[in-house]
Structure formats: structure tokens, C-alpha cells
Amino acid sequence: MKILFINNDGGGFSEYREIESGTNAGQLFRQEYGRDSDTSSYKIRVNSLPVDMEHVLLDGDRVSITQRKQVGA
């Protein structure tokens, strides 16, 4: 299935990604940031609404990952 992934970390970017059906927000986060990244430091939104790490993504979802506190802010 296809989602729009918006990464707001650093310079940021957005692109369409193919992911497996049944992928949840936490799995996508770990794919992008690595297994050892601290999930509590980030906010994940799907279609502009905050979700938890167990939220299952659907075809066509718009997913954004943003740091809760920006470095240097």
C-alpha cells in the first residue's frame, strides 16, 4: 500500500512510500529512525491527527513525524 511520509526532522522532506499492509505507526517510525530511537521524543500524526505507536496505517494515509522539542529552540 502507498502512504505519503512527511519527515519534519532537520531539513524535512515528503515522499510517497510503499509499505506492507498492517504496518503500524511504531513500525514505520523504527524503519525511519532505527530500532533504538526514543519514540517519546517524537509526535506522530496520521491525516493531521495525533496517533499512538499501535495505530495501523491505511492506504493513502498522510503520516508526519515531528520532534516534540526542536534542538536550539
N, CA, C and O atoms as a GROMACS GRO file, in nm:
protein
  292
    1MET      N    1   0.083  -0.117   0.000
    1MET     CA    2   0.000   0.000   0.000
    1MET      C    3   0.088   0.124   0.000
    1MET      O    4   0.207   0.116   0.030
    2LYS      N    5   0.030   0.237  -0.033
    2LYS     CA    6   0.106   0.360  -0.052
    2LYS      C    7   0.061   0.466   0.048
    2LYS      O    8  -0.059   0.490   0.066
    3ILE      N    9   0.160   0.531   0.114
    3ILE     CA   10   0.132   0.641   0.206
    3ILE      C   11   0.218   0.761   0.166
    3ILE      O   12   0.317   0.745   0.094
    4LEU      N   13   0.181   0.879   0.213
    4LEU     CA   14   0.266   0.997   0.200
    4LEU      C   15   0.337   1.014   0.333
    4LEU      O   16   0.273   1.037   0.435
    5PHE      N   17   0.471   1.004   0.332
    5PHE     CA   18   0.550   1.017   0.454
    5PHE      C   19   0.612   1.156   0.457
    5PHE      O   20   0.681   1.196   0.364
    6ILE      N   21   0.585   1.229   0.566
    6ILE     CA   22   0.638   1.364   0.584
    6ILE      C   23   0.732   1.361   0.704
    6ILE      O   24   0.689   1.336   0.816
    7ASN      N   25   0.860   1.386   0.678
    7ASN     CA   26   0.960   1.386   0.784
    7ASN      C   27   0.995   1.530   0.814
    7ASN      O   28   1.049   1.600   0.728
    8ASN      N   29   0.965   1.576   0.933
    8ASN     CA   30   0.992   1.714   0.974
    8ASN      C   31   1.120   1.728   1.054
    8ASN      O   32   1.140   1.829   1.121
    9ASP      N   33   1.206   1.627   1.050
    9ASP     CA   34   1.330   1.626   1.126
    9ASP      C   35   1.439   1.695   1.044
    9ASP      O   36   1.466   1.656   0.931
   10GLY      N   37   1.502   1.798   1.099
   10GLY     CA   38   1.607   1.869   1.026
   10GLY      C   39   1.551   1.946   0.909
   10GLY      O   40   1.460   2.028   0.927
   11GLY      N   41   1.604   1.922   0.789
   11GLY     CA   42   1.558   1.991   0.668
   11GLY      C   43   1.420   1.948   0.625
   11GLY      O   44   1.349   2.024   0.559
   12GLY      N   45   1.381   1.827   0.661
   12GLY     CA   46   1.249   1.777   0.628
   12GLY      C   47   1.233   1.739   0.482
   12GLY      O   48   1.306   1.789   0.396
   13PHE      N   49   1.138   1.651   0.455
   13PHE     CA   50   1.107   1.610   0.319
   13PHE      C   51   0.973   1.538   0.322
   13PHE      O   52   0.924   1.502   0.429
   14SER      N   53   0.915   1.518   0.207
   14SER     CA   54   0.795   1.435   0.197
   14SER      C   55   0.806   1.353   0.070
   14SER      O   56   0.856   1.400  -0.032
   15GLU      N   57   0.759   1.229   0.078
   15GLU     CA   58   0.761   1.142  -0.038
   15GLU      C   59   0.663   1.026  -0.017
   15GLU      O   60   0.630   0.990   0.096
   16TYR      N   61   0.618   0.971  -0.128
   16TYR     CA   62   0.530   0.855  -0.119
   16TYR      C   63   0.615   0.732  -0.091
   16TYR      O   64   0.724   0.716  -0.146
   17ARG      N   65   0.562   0.645  -0.005
   17ARG     CA   66   0.632   0.522   0.032
   17ARG      C   67   0.538   0.404   0.015
   17ARG      O   68   0.418   0.414   0.042
   18GLU      N   69   0.593   0.294  -0.029
   18GLU     CA   70   0.521   0.167  -0.032
   18GLU      C   71   0.552   0.095   0.098
   18GLU      O   72   0.669   0.073   0.131
   19ILE      N   73   0.448   0.057   0.172
   19ILE     CA   74   0.466  -0.018   0.296
   19ILE      C   75   0.376  -0.141   0.292
   19ILE      O   76   0.282  -0.147   0.214
   20GLU      N   77   0.406  -0.237   0.378
   20GLU     CA   78   0.326  -0.359   0.385
   20GLU      C   79   0.193  -0.331   0.454
   20GLU      O   80   0.186  -0.251   0.547
   21SER      N   81   0.090  -0.397   0.408
   21SER     CA   82  -0.041  -0.387   0.472
   21SER      C   83  -0.029  -0.434   0.617
   21SER      O   84   0.036  -0.534   0.645
   22GLY      N   85  -0.092  -0.361   0.708
   22GLY     CA   86  -0.087  -0.396   0.850
   22GLY      C   87   0.025  -0.328   0.927
   22GLY      O   88   0.038  -0.350   1.047
   23THR      N   89   0.105  -0.247   0.860
   23THR     CA   90   0.214  -0.175   0.927
   23THR      C   91   0.154  -0.071   1.022
   23THR      O   92   0.062   0.002   0.986
   24ASN      N   93   0.209  -0.065   1.145
   24ASN     CA   94   0.160   0.037   1.238
   24ASN      C   95   0.258   0.153   1.246
   24ASN      O   96   0.368   0.145   1.192
   25ALA      N   97   0.218   0.259   1.313
   25ALA     CA   98   0.299   0.381   1.321
   25ALA      C   99   0.435   0.354   1.386
   25ALA      O  100   0.536   0.410   1.343
   26GLY      N  101   0.439   0.270   1.487
   26GLY     CA  102   0.565   0.237   1.554
   26GLY      C  103   0.661   0.164   1.462
   26GLY      O  104   0.782   0.190   1.466
   27GLN      N  105   0.610   0.075   1.381
   27GLN     CA  106   0.696   0.003   1.287
   27GLN      C  107   0.755   0.098   1.184
   27GLN      O  108   0.873   0.090   1.151
   28LEU      N  109   0.672   0.189   1.133
   28LEU     CA  110   0.722   0.288   1.037
   28LEU      C  111   0.827   0.376   1.103
   28LEU      O  112   0.931   0.404   1.042
   29PHE      N  113   0.803   0.420   1.226
   29PHE     CA  114   0.900   0.502   1.299
   29PHE      C  115   1.034   0.430   1.309
   29PHE      O  116   1.138   0.489   1.280
   30ARG      N  117   1.033   0.304   1.350
   30ARG     CA  118   1.157   0.228   1.366
   30ARG      C  119   1.229   0.207   1.232
   30ARG      O  120   1.352   0.205   1.227
   31GLN      N  121   1.153   0.192   1.124
   31GLN     CA  122   1.214   0.180   0.992
   31GLN      C  123   1.288   0.308   0.954
   31GLN      O  124   1.396   0.303   0.894
   32GLU      N  125   1.232   0.421   0.990
   32GLU     CA  126   1.289   0.550   0.952
   32GLU      C  127   1.400   0.598   1.045
   32GLU      O  128   1.498   0.655   0.999
   33TYR      N  129   1.386   0.574   1.175
   33TYR     CA  130   1.478   0.630   1.273
   33TYR      C  131   1.566   0.528   1.342
   33TYR      O  132   1.654   0.565   1.419
   34GLY      N  133   1.545   0.401   1.316
   34GLY     CA  134   1.625   0.296   1.380
   34GLY      C  135   1.558   0.241   1.504
   34GLY      O  136   1.477   0.308   1.568
   35ARG      N  137   1.593   0.120   1.537
   35ARG     CA  138   1.531   0.048   1.649
   35ARG      C  139   1.550   0.116   1.783
   35ARG      O  140   1.462   0.111   1.869
   36ASP      N  141   1.664   0.181   1.804
   36ASP     CA  142   1.698   0.235   1.936
   36ASP      C  143   1.654   0.380   1.956
   36ASP      O  144   1.681   0.437   2.062
   37SER      N  145   1.587   0.438   1.860
   37SER     CA  146   1.543   0.578   1.875
   37SER      C  147   1.436   0.590   1.983
   37SER      O  148   1.354   0.500   2.002
   38ASP      N  149   1.437   0.701   2.052
   38ASP     CA  150   1.343   0.727   2.162
   38ASP      C  151   1.210   0.778   2.105
   38ASP      O  152   1.201   0.894   2.065
   39THR      N  153   1.110   0.694   2.103
   39THR     CA  154   0.981   0.731   2.045
   39THR      C  155   0.912   0.842   2.124
   39THR      O  156   0.830   0.914   2.068
   40SER      N  157   0.944   0.856   2.252
   40SER     CA  158   0.878   0.959   2.333
   40SER      C  159   0.921   1.100   2.294
   40SER      O  160   0.857   1.198   2.333
   41SER      N  161   1.029   1.112   2.217
   41SER     CA  162   1.077   1.243   2.173
   41SER      C  163   1.009   1.292   2.046
   41SER      O  164   1.038   1.401   1.997
   42TYR      N  165   0.917   1.210   1.991
   42TYR     CA  166   0.854   1.242   1.863
   42TYR      C  167   0.702   1.235   1.873
   42TYR      O  168   0.647   1.159   1.953
   43LYS      N  169   0.637   1.313   1.791
   43LYS     CA  170   0.491   1.312   1.777
   43LYS      C  171   0.460   1.258   1.639
   43LYS      O  172   0.514   1.307   1.539
   44ILE      N  173   0.373   1.158   1.632
   44ILE     CA  174   0.332   1.101   1.503
   44ILE      C  175   0.188   1.140   1.478
   44ILE      O  176   0.102   1.123   1.564
   45ARG      N  177   0.163   1.192   1.359
   45ARG     CA  178   0.028   1.229   1.318
   45ARG      C  179  -0.007   1.154   1.190
   45ARG      O  180   0.076   1.137   1.101
   46VAL      N  181  -0.131   1.109   1.183
   46VAL     CA  182  -0.183   1.046   1.062
   46VAL      C  183  -0.303   1.126   1.018
   46VAL      O  184  -0.400   1.142   1.093
   47ASN      N  185  -0.297   1.178   0.898
   47ASN     CA  186  -0.403   1.265   0.845
   47ASN      C  187  -0.430   1.381   0.941
   47ASN      O  188  -0.545   1.417   0.966
   48SER      N  189  -0.322   1.438   0.993
   48SER     CA  190  -0.321   1.556   1.082
   48SER      C  191  -0.368   1.528   1.225
   48SER      O  192  -0.375   1.622   1.305
   49LEU      N  193  -0.399   1.404   1.259
   49LEU     CA  194  -0.445   1.370   1.394
   49LEU      C  195  -0.338   1.291   1.468
   49LEU      O  196  -0.280   1.198   1.411
   50PRO      N  197  -0.309   1.326   1.595
   50PRO     CA  198  -0.209   1.251   1.672
   50PRO      C  199  -0.254   1.106   1.692
   50PRO      O  200  -0.372   1.078   1.716
   51VAL      N  201  -0.158   1.014   1.681
   51VAL     CA  202  -0.188   0.871   1.699
   51VAL      C  203  -0.082   0.810   1.791
   51VAL      O  204   0.024   0.868   1.812
   52ASP      N  205  -0.113   0.692   1.845
   52ASP     CA  206  -0.013   0.619   1.924
   52ASP      C  207   0.065   0.526   1.831
   52ASP      O  208   0.033   0.514   1.713
   53MET      N  209   0.166   0.461   1.885
   53MET     CA  210   0.254   0.376   1.806
   53MET      C  211   0.184   0.251   1.751
   53MET      O  212   0.233   0.189   1.657
   54GLU      N  213   0.071   0.214   1.809
   54GLU     CA  214  -0.001   0.094   1.766
   54GLU      C  215  -0.101   0.120   1.653
   54GLU      O  216  -0.161   0.027   1.601
   55HIS      N  217  -0.119   0.245   1.616
   55HIS     CA  218  -0.215   0.281   1.512
   55HIS      C  219  -0.176   0.215   1.378
   55HIS      O  220  -0.064   0.234   1.330
   56VAL      N  221  -0.267   0.138   1.320
   56VAL     CA  222  -0.241   0.069   1.193
   56VAL      C  223  -0.266   0.166   1.078
   56VAL      O  224  -0.372   0.229   1.068
   57LEU      N  225  -0.167   0.177   0.991
   57LEU     CA  226  -0.174   0.268   0.877
   57LEU      C  227  -0.257   0.208   0.764
   57LEU      O  228  -0.260   0.086   0.744
   58LEU      N  229  -0.325   0.295   0.690
   58LEU     CA  230  -0.410   0.253   0.580
   58LEU      C  231  -0.360   0.314   0.450
   58LEU      O  232  -0.291   0.416   0.450
   59ASP      N  233  -0.396   0.252   0.339
   59ASP     CA  234  -0.358   0.302   0.208
   59ASP      C  235  -0.406   0.447   0.192
   59ASP      O  236  -0.522   0.478   0.219
   60GLY      N  237  -0.315   0.535   0.147
   60GLY     CA  238  -0.350   0.675   0.125
   60GLY      C  239  -0.329   0.765   0.245
   60GLY      O  240  -0.347   0.886   0.234
   61ASP      N  241  -0.291   0.709   0.362
   61ASP     CA  242  -0.268   0.792   0.481
   61ASP      C  243  -0.153   0.889   0.457
   61ASP      O  244  -0.061   0.863   0.380
   62ARG      N  245  -0.162   1.002   0.527
   62ARG     CA  246  -0.059   1.106   0.526
   62ARG      C  247   0.003   1.104   0.665
   62ARG      O  248  -0.062   1.142   0.763
   63VAL      N  249   0.129   1.061   0.676
   63VAL     CA  250   0.195   1.039   0.804
   63VAL      C  251   0.306   1.142   0.823
   63VAL      O  252   0.392   1.157   0.736
   64SER      N  253   0.303   1.213   0.937
   64SER     CA  254   0.412   1.306   0.968
   64SER      C  255   0.473   1.271   1.103
   64SER      O  256   0.404   1.232   1.197
   65ILE      N  257   0.605   1.286   1.110
   65ILE     CA  258   0.680   1.261   1.233
   65ILE      C  259   0.756   1.388   1.266
   65ILE      O  260   0.834   1.437   1.184
   66THR      N  261   0.733   1.441   1.387
   66THR     CA  262   0.792   1.568   1.428
   66THR      C  263   0.853   1.553   1.566
   66THR      O  264   0.793   1.490   1.653
   67GLN      N  265   0.972   1.610   1.586
   67GLN     CA  266   1.030   1.612   1.719
   67GLN      C  267   0.944   1.696   1.812
   67GLN      O  268   0.895   1.802   1.772
   68ARG      N  269   0.926   1.650   1.936
   68ARG     CA  270   0.848   1.726   2.033
   68ARG      C  271   0.920   1.855   2.072
   68ARG      O  272   0.855   1.958   2.091
   69LYS      N  273   1.052   1.851   2.085
   69LYS     CA  274   1.128   1.971   2.118
   69LYS      C  275   1.236   1.987   2.014
   69LYS      O  276   1.318   1.897   1.993
   70GLN      N  277   1.237   2.102   1.948
   70GLN     CA  278   1.336   2.129   1.845
   70GLN      C  279   1.469   2.167   1.910
   70GLN      O  280   1.472   2.244   2.005
   71VAL      N  281   1.577   2.113   1.859
   71VAL     CA  282   1.711   2.145   1.910
   71VAL      C  283   1.741   2.291   1.879
   71VAL      O  284   1.722   2.338   1.767
   72GLY      N  285   1.789   2.363   1.983
   72GLY     CA  286   1.823   2.504   1.964
   72GLY      C  287   1.706   2.599   1.980
   72GLY      O  288   1.722   2.720   1.968
   73ALA      N  289   1.588   2.545   2.007
   73ALA     CA  290   1.471   2.632   2.021
   73ALA      C  291   1.454   2.679   2.163
   73ALA      O  292   1.361   2.753   2.193
   0.00000   0.00000   0.00000
